Amino acid sequence: MQIFDIFLLEAVLNGLLLGGLLALLSLGLNLVFGVIDVVWICYAELIMIGMYAIYYFYVVFGWPLLLAMAAGVLLVAVAGAALHQFVIRPVLGAEPINQLLVTGGVLFFLQAAATLAFGIEFKNIGVRLPPIVVGDISFSMPRLIAFGVALAGMLAMYVFLKRTYLGTAIRAISQDRGIMPLMGVNPNRIFIFTSALGGGLAGLAACLLVLQYDIHPAIGLSFGPITFLICVLGGLGNMVGGFVAAFIFAQFISVGGFFLAVEWGYVIAFVFFIAMMFWRPQGIWGGK
């Protein structure tokens, strides 16, 4: 019974670490939707771009790993700003379904372009961090780092939005974009900055994922759907809700996988999501 309890505790704690990674993935997507009111279906493909960038900067060009990661974050931030300027901005006034179709088209374009440019072979940066062992419990070092980065990112985002002029402008335009031009604020500049910040968060997620997973053109399919479901579960555009929903989702996956199998953990998490959508379709933290 004692060994059973130790393994269950390990599953719960590793679920917390997985929740930190999922929370970081949802942070950028919720930020973009909360301000611009457009869901980036192709958000995970931006993460894929960041992972490839880090791979080529570090492995092919021989840059130091931290410099390669910083360059990857910057590149994805620029890609996020370009995505808004050339793809999202022309359809801001269109119906939501048209916006989803446009970003969905970008998703398939980026996957196809990555397949043509990089091939279908799995790539790896060759960095493996050793696990941390405390007693009989083992923790994944990359997930532990992701957990810390997610908490730091959430705190930094809160301070930025609450304590800075630009953060105040972002919160204001997310509440009433129509009146902000009358207050002397250029909405397009705020949108571009927000898109760059959302892209930068995708690049930061890429820095953590590249330490744990192989890189291939379809890597976004492993994270895109679950990230979107977490954002919906928390209340689209609500960063606190997405943060909490990520940890709830991760516990279902980890503990459900402990009692049954990893695949069943995901099944249980998806069943919980469907049940929540019947009971509270606006999400945990969403408005009516």
C-alpha positions as CSV (number, residue, x, y, z in Angstrom):
1,M,0.0,0.0,0.0
2,Q,2.9,2.3,0.7
3,I,4.4,1.8,-2.7
4,F,1.0,2.4,-4.3
5,D,0.7,5.7,-2.4
6,I,4.1,6.8,-3.5
7,F,3.4,6.1,-7.2
8,L,0.0,7.9,-6.9
9,L,1.7,10.9,-5.3
10,E,4.3,10.8,-8.1
11,A,1.5,10.9,-10.7
12,V,-0.2,13.8,-9.0
13,L,3.0,15.8,-8.7
14,N,4.0,15.1,-12.4
15,G,0.4,16.2,-13.3
16,L,1.2,19.5,-11.7
17,L,4.4,19.8,-13.8
18,L,2.5,18.9,-16.9
19,G,-0.1,21.5,-16.0
20,G,2.6,24.1,-15.9
21,L,3.6,23.3,-19.5
22,L,0.0,23.3,-20.7
23,A,-0.6,26.6,-18.9
24,L,2.3,28.2,-20.7
25,L,0.9,26.9,-24.0
26,S,-2.5,28.4,-23.3
27,L,-1.1,31.8,-22.1
28,G,-0.3,33.2,-25.5
29,L,-3.4,32.0,-27.2
30,N,-5.7,33.4,-24.5
31,L,-3.8,36.8,-24.6
32,V,-4.4,37.1,-28.4
33,F,-8.0,36.1,-28.2
34,G,-8.7,38.3,-25.2
35,V,-7.4,41.4,-27.0
36,I,-8.0,40.8,-30.7
37,D,-11.0,38.5,-30.4
38,V,-9.6,36.1,-33.0
39,V,-8.6,32.5,-32.3
40,W,-5.2,31.5,-33.8
41,I,-6.0,27.9,-34.8
42,C,-2.4,27.9,-36.2
43,Y,-0.9,28.8,-32.8
44,A,0.8,25.4,-32.3
45,E,2.4,25.8,-35.8
46,L,4.1,28.9,-34.5
47,I,5.6,26.8,-31.8
48,M,6.7,24.3,-34.4
49,I,8.5,27.2,-36.2
50,G,10.3,28.1,-33.0
51,M,11.4,24.5,-32.4
52,Y,12.8,24.3,-35.9
53,A,14.5,27.6,-35.5
54,I,16.2,26.5,-32.3
55,Y,17.3,23.3,-33.9
56,Y,19.0,25.0,-36.8
57,F,20.5,27.8,-34.8
58,Y,21.9,25.3,-32.2
59,V,22.7,22.1,-34.1
60,V,23.4,23.3,-37.7
61,F,24.9,26.8,-37.1
62,G,26.5,25.9,-33.8
63,W,25.1,28.8,-31.7
64,P,25.1,28.5,-27.9
65,L,21.8,26.9,-26.7
66,L,20.6,30.0,-24.8
67,L,21.4,32.3,-27.7
68,A,19.6,29.9,-30.1
69,M,16.5,29.9,-27.8
70,A,16.5,33.7,-27.6
71,A,16.7,34.0,-31.4
72,G,13.9,31.4,-31.7
73,V,11.7,33.5,-29.4
74,L,12.4,36.7,-31.3
75,L,11.8,35.0,-34.7
76,V,8.4,33.6,-33.5
77,A,7.5,37.0,-32.1
78,V,8.1,38.6,-35.5
79,A,6.1,35.8,-37.1
80,G,3.2,36.6,-34.8
81,A,3.3,40.3,-35.7
82,A,3.5,39.4,-39.4
83,L,0.6,36.9,-39.0
84,H,-1.6,39.7,-37.7
85,Q,-0.5,42.3,-40.2
86,F,-0.9,40.2,-43.3
87,V,-3.5,37.6,-42.4
88,I,-5.6,38.6,-39.4
89,R,-6.0,42.4,-40.0
90,P,-7.8,42.0,-43.4
91,V,-10.5,39.8,-41.8
92,L,-10.9,41.6,-38.4
93,G,-14.4,42.7,-39.4
94,A,-15.4,39.4,-41.0
95,E,-17.5,36.7,-39.4
96,P,-15.8,34.5,-36.8
97,I,-16.1,31.4,-39.0
98,N,-14.2,33.2,-41.8
99,Q,-11.5,34.1,-39.3
100,L,-11.2,30.5,-38.2
101,L,-11.0,29.3,-41.8
102,V,-8.2,31.8,-42.5
103,T,-6.1,30.8,-39.5
104,G,-6.9,27.2,-40.3
105,G,-5.5,27.8,-43.8
106,V,-2.3,29.2,-42.3
107,L,-2.1,26.0,-40.2
108,F,-2.1,23.7,-43.2
109,F,0.2,26.1,-45.2
110,L,2.8,26.1,-42.4
111,Q,2.7,22.3,-42.1
112,A,3.1,21.8,-45.8
113,A,5.9,24.4,-46.0
114,A,7.7,22.7,-43.1
115,T,7.4,19.3,-44.8
116,L,8.8,20.7,-48.0
117,A,11.6,22.7,-46.3
118,F,12.7,20.2,-43.6
119,G,11.4,16.8,-44.7
120,I,9.4,14.4,-42.6
121,E,12.4,13.1,-40.6
122,F,12.3,13.6,-36.8
123,K,15.0,16.0,-35.6
124,N,16.4,16.4,-32.1
125,I,18.7,18.9,-30.5
126,G,20.4,16.2,-28.5
127,V,20.1,17.8,-25.1
128,R,18.7,15.6,-22.4
129,L,18.3,16.9,-18.9
130,P,18.6,14.3,-16.1
131,P,15.5,13.7,-13.9
132,I,15.4,14.9,-10.3
133,V,14.9,12.1,-7.9
134,V,13.6,12.9,-4.4
135,G,13.3,9.7,-2.4
136,D,11.4,7.3,-4.5
137,I,9.8,10.0,-6.7
138,S,11.2,11.0,-10.0
139,F,10.5,14.4,-11.6
140,S,11.2,15.5,-15.2
141,M,13.6,18.3,-15.2
142,P,12.2,20.0,-18.4
143,R,8.7,19.8,-17.0
144,L,9.9,21.3,-13.7
145,I,11.5,24.1,-15.6
146,A,8.3,24.6,-17.6
147,F,6.3,24.7,-14.4
148,G,8.5,27.5,-13.0
149,V,8.5,29.4,-16.3
150,A,4.7,29.2,-16.5
151,L,4.3,30.6,-13.0
152,A,6.9,33.3,-13.7
153,G,5.2,34.1,-17.0
154,M,1.7,34.4,-15.4
155,L,3.1,36.7,-12.7
156,A,5.0,38.8,-15.2
157,M,1.9,39.1,-17.5
158,Y,-0.2,40.2,-14.5
159,V,2.3,42.9,-13.5
160,F,2.6,44.0,-17.1
161,L,-1.1,44.3,-17.7
162,K,-1.8,46.0,-14.3
163,R,1.2,48.2,-13.8
164,T,2.2,49.6,-17.2
165,Y,0.7,52.1,-19.6
166,L,0.8,49.7,-22.5
167,G,-0.7,46.9,-20.4
168,T,-3.5,49.3,-19.4
169,A,-4.1,50.1,-23.1
170,I,-4.3,46.4,-23.9
171,R,-6.8,45.8,-21.1
172,A,-8.8,48.8,-22.2
173,I,-9.0,47.8,-25.9
174,S,-9.9,44.3,-25.0
175,Q,-13.0,45.7,-23.2
176,D,-14.1,48.3,-25.7
177,R,-12.1,48.5,-29.0
178,G,-14.5,51.0,-30.5
179,I,-13.9,53.8,-28.1
180,M,-10.1,53.6,-27.8
181,P,-9.4,55.6,-31.0
182,L,-11.3,58.5,-29.4
183,M,-8.8,58.2,-26.5
184,G,-5.8,58.6,-28.7
185,V,-4.8,55.0,-28.8
186,N,-4.0,53.3,-32.2
187,P,-5.7,49.9,-32.0
188,N,-3.6,48.4,-34.8
189,R,-0.4,49.1,-33.0
190,I,-1.8,47.5,-29.9
191,F,-2.9,44.5,-32.0
192,I,0.5,44.1,-33.6
193,F,2.2,44.4,-30.2
194,T,-0.2,41.8,-28.7
195,S,0.4,39.5,-31.6
196,A,4.2,39.8,-31.2
197,L,3.8,39.1,-27.5
198,G,1.6,36.1,-28.2
199,G,4.2,34.9,-30.7
200,G,7.0,35.4,-28.2
201,L,5.1,33.2,-25.7
202,A,4.8,30.6,-28.4
203,G,8.5,30.8,-28.9
204,L,9.1,30.5,-25.2
205,A,7.0,27.3,-25.2
206,A,9.1,26.1,-28.1
207,C,12.2,26.5,-26.0
208,L,10.8,24.1,-23.3
209,L,9.2,21.6,-25.7
210,V,12.4,21.2,-27.8
211,L,14.0,19.8,-24.6
212,Q,11.4,17.1,-24.4
213,Y,10.1,16.2,-27.9
214,D,11.4,15.5,-31.3
215,I,10.8,18.1,-34.0
216,H,8.7,17.3,-37.1
217,P,6.2,19.2,-39.3
218,A,3.1,17.6,-37.5
219,I,4.3,18.4,-34.0
220,G,1.6,21.1,-33.7
221,L,-1.1,18.4,-33.9
222,S,0.2,17.1,-30.6
223,F,-0.3,20.4,-28.8
224,G,-2.7,22.5,-30.8
225,P,-6.0,20.7,-30.1
226,I,-5.4,20.3,-26.4
227,T,-4.2,23.9,-26.0
228,F,-7.4,25.1,-27.7
229,L,-9.6,22.9,-25.5
230,I,-7.9,24.2,-22.3
231,C,-8.5,27.8,-23.4
232,V,-12.2,27.0,-24.1
233,L,-12.5,25.2,-20.7
234,G,-11.0,28.1,-18.8
235,G,-13.0,30.7,-20.8
236,L,-11.6,31.9,-24.1
237,G,-9.5,35.0,-23.5
238,N,-9.3,34.6,-19.7
239,M,-5.7,33.9,-18.8
240,V,-6.4,33.0,-15.2
241,G,-9.1,30.6,-16.3
242,G,-6.8,29.0,-18.9
243,F,-4.1,28.7,-16.2
244,V,-6.5,26.8,-13.8
245,A,-8.0,24.7,-16.6
246,A,-4.5,23.6,-17.6
247,F,-3.8,22.1,-14.2
248,I,-7.2,20.4,-14.1
249,F,-6.7,18.9,-17.5
250,A,-3.2,17.7,-16.6
251,Q,-4.4,16.0,-13.4
252,F,-7.0,14.0,-15.4
253,I,-4.3,13.0,-17.9
254,S,-1.7,12.1,-15.3
255,V,-3.8,10.4,-12.6
256,G,-6.1,8.8,-15.2
257,G,-3.0,7.4,-16.9
258,F,-1.8,6.1,-13.5
259,F,-4.9,4.0,-12.9
260,L,-5.5,2.9,-16.4
261,A,-3.2,4.0,-19.3
262,V,-1.9,7.2,-20.7
263,E,-4.3,7.1,-23.6
264,W,-7.2,6.6,-21.2
265,G,-6.0,9.6,-19.2
266,Y,-6.6,11.7,-22.3
267,V,-10.0,10.1,-22.9
268,I,-11.1,10.9,-19.3
269,A,-9.9,14.5,-19.8
270,F,-11.8,14.9,-23.0
271,V,-15.0,13.4,-21.4
272,F,-14.7,15.9,-18.6
273,F,-14.3,18.7,-21.2
274,I,-17.5,17.6,-23.0
275,A,-19.4,17.4,-19.7
276,M,-18.2,20.9,-18.7
277,M,-19.4,22.3,-22.0
278,F,-22.9,21.0,-21.3
279,W,-22.9,22.4,-17.8
280,R,-21.0,25.6,-18.3
281,P,-20.4,26.3,-22.0
282,Q,-18.8,29.7,-21.3
283,G,-15.9,28.0,-19.5
284,I,-14.8,27.9,-15.9
285,W,-14.0,31.6,-15.7
286,G,-16.0,32.8,-18.7
287,G,-18.8,35.3,-18.5
288,K,-22.4,34.5,-19.2
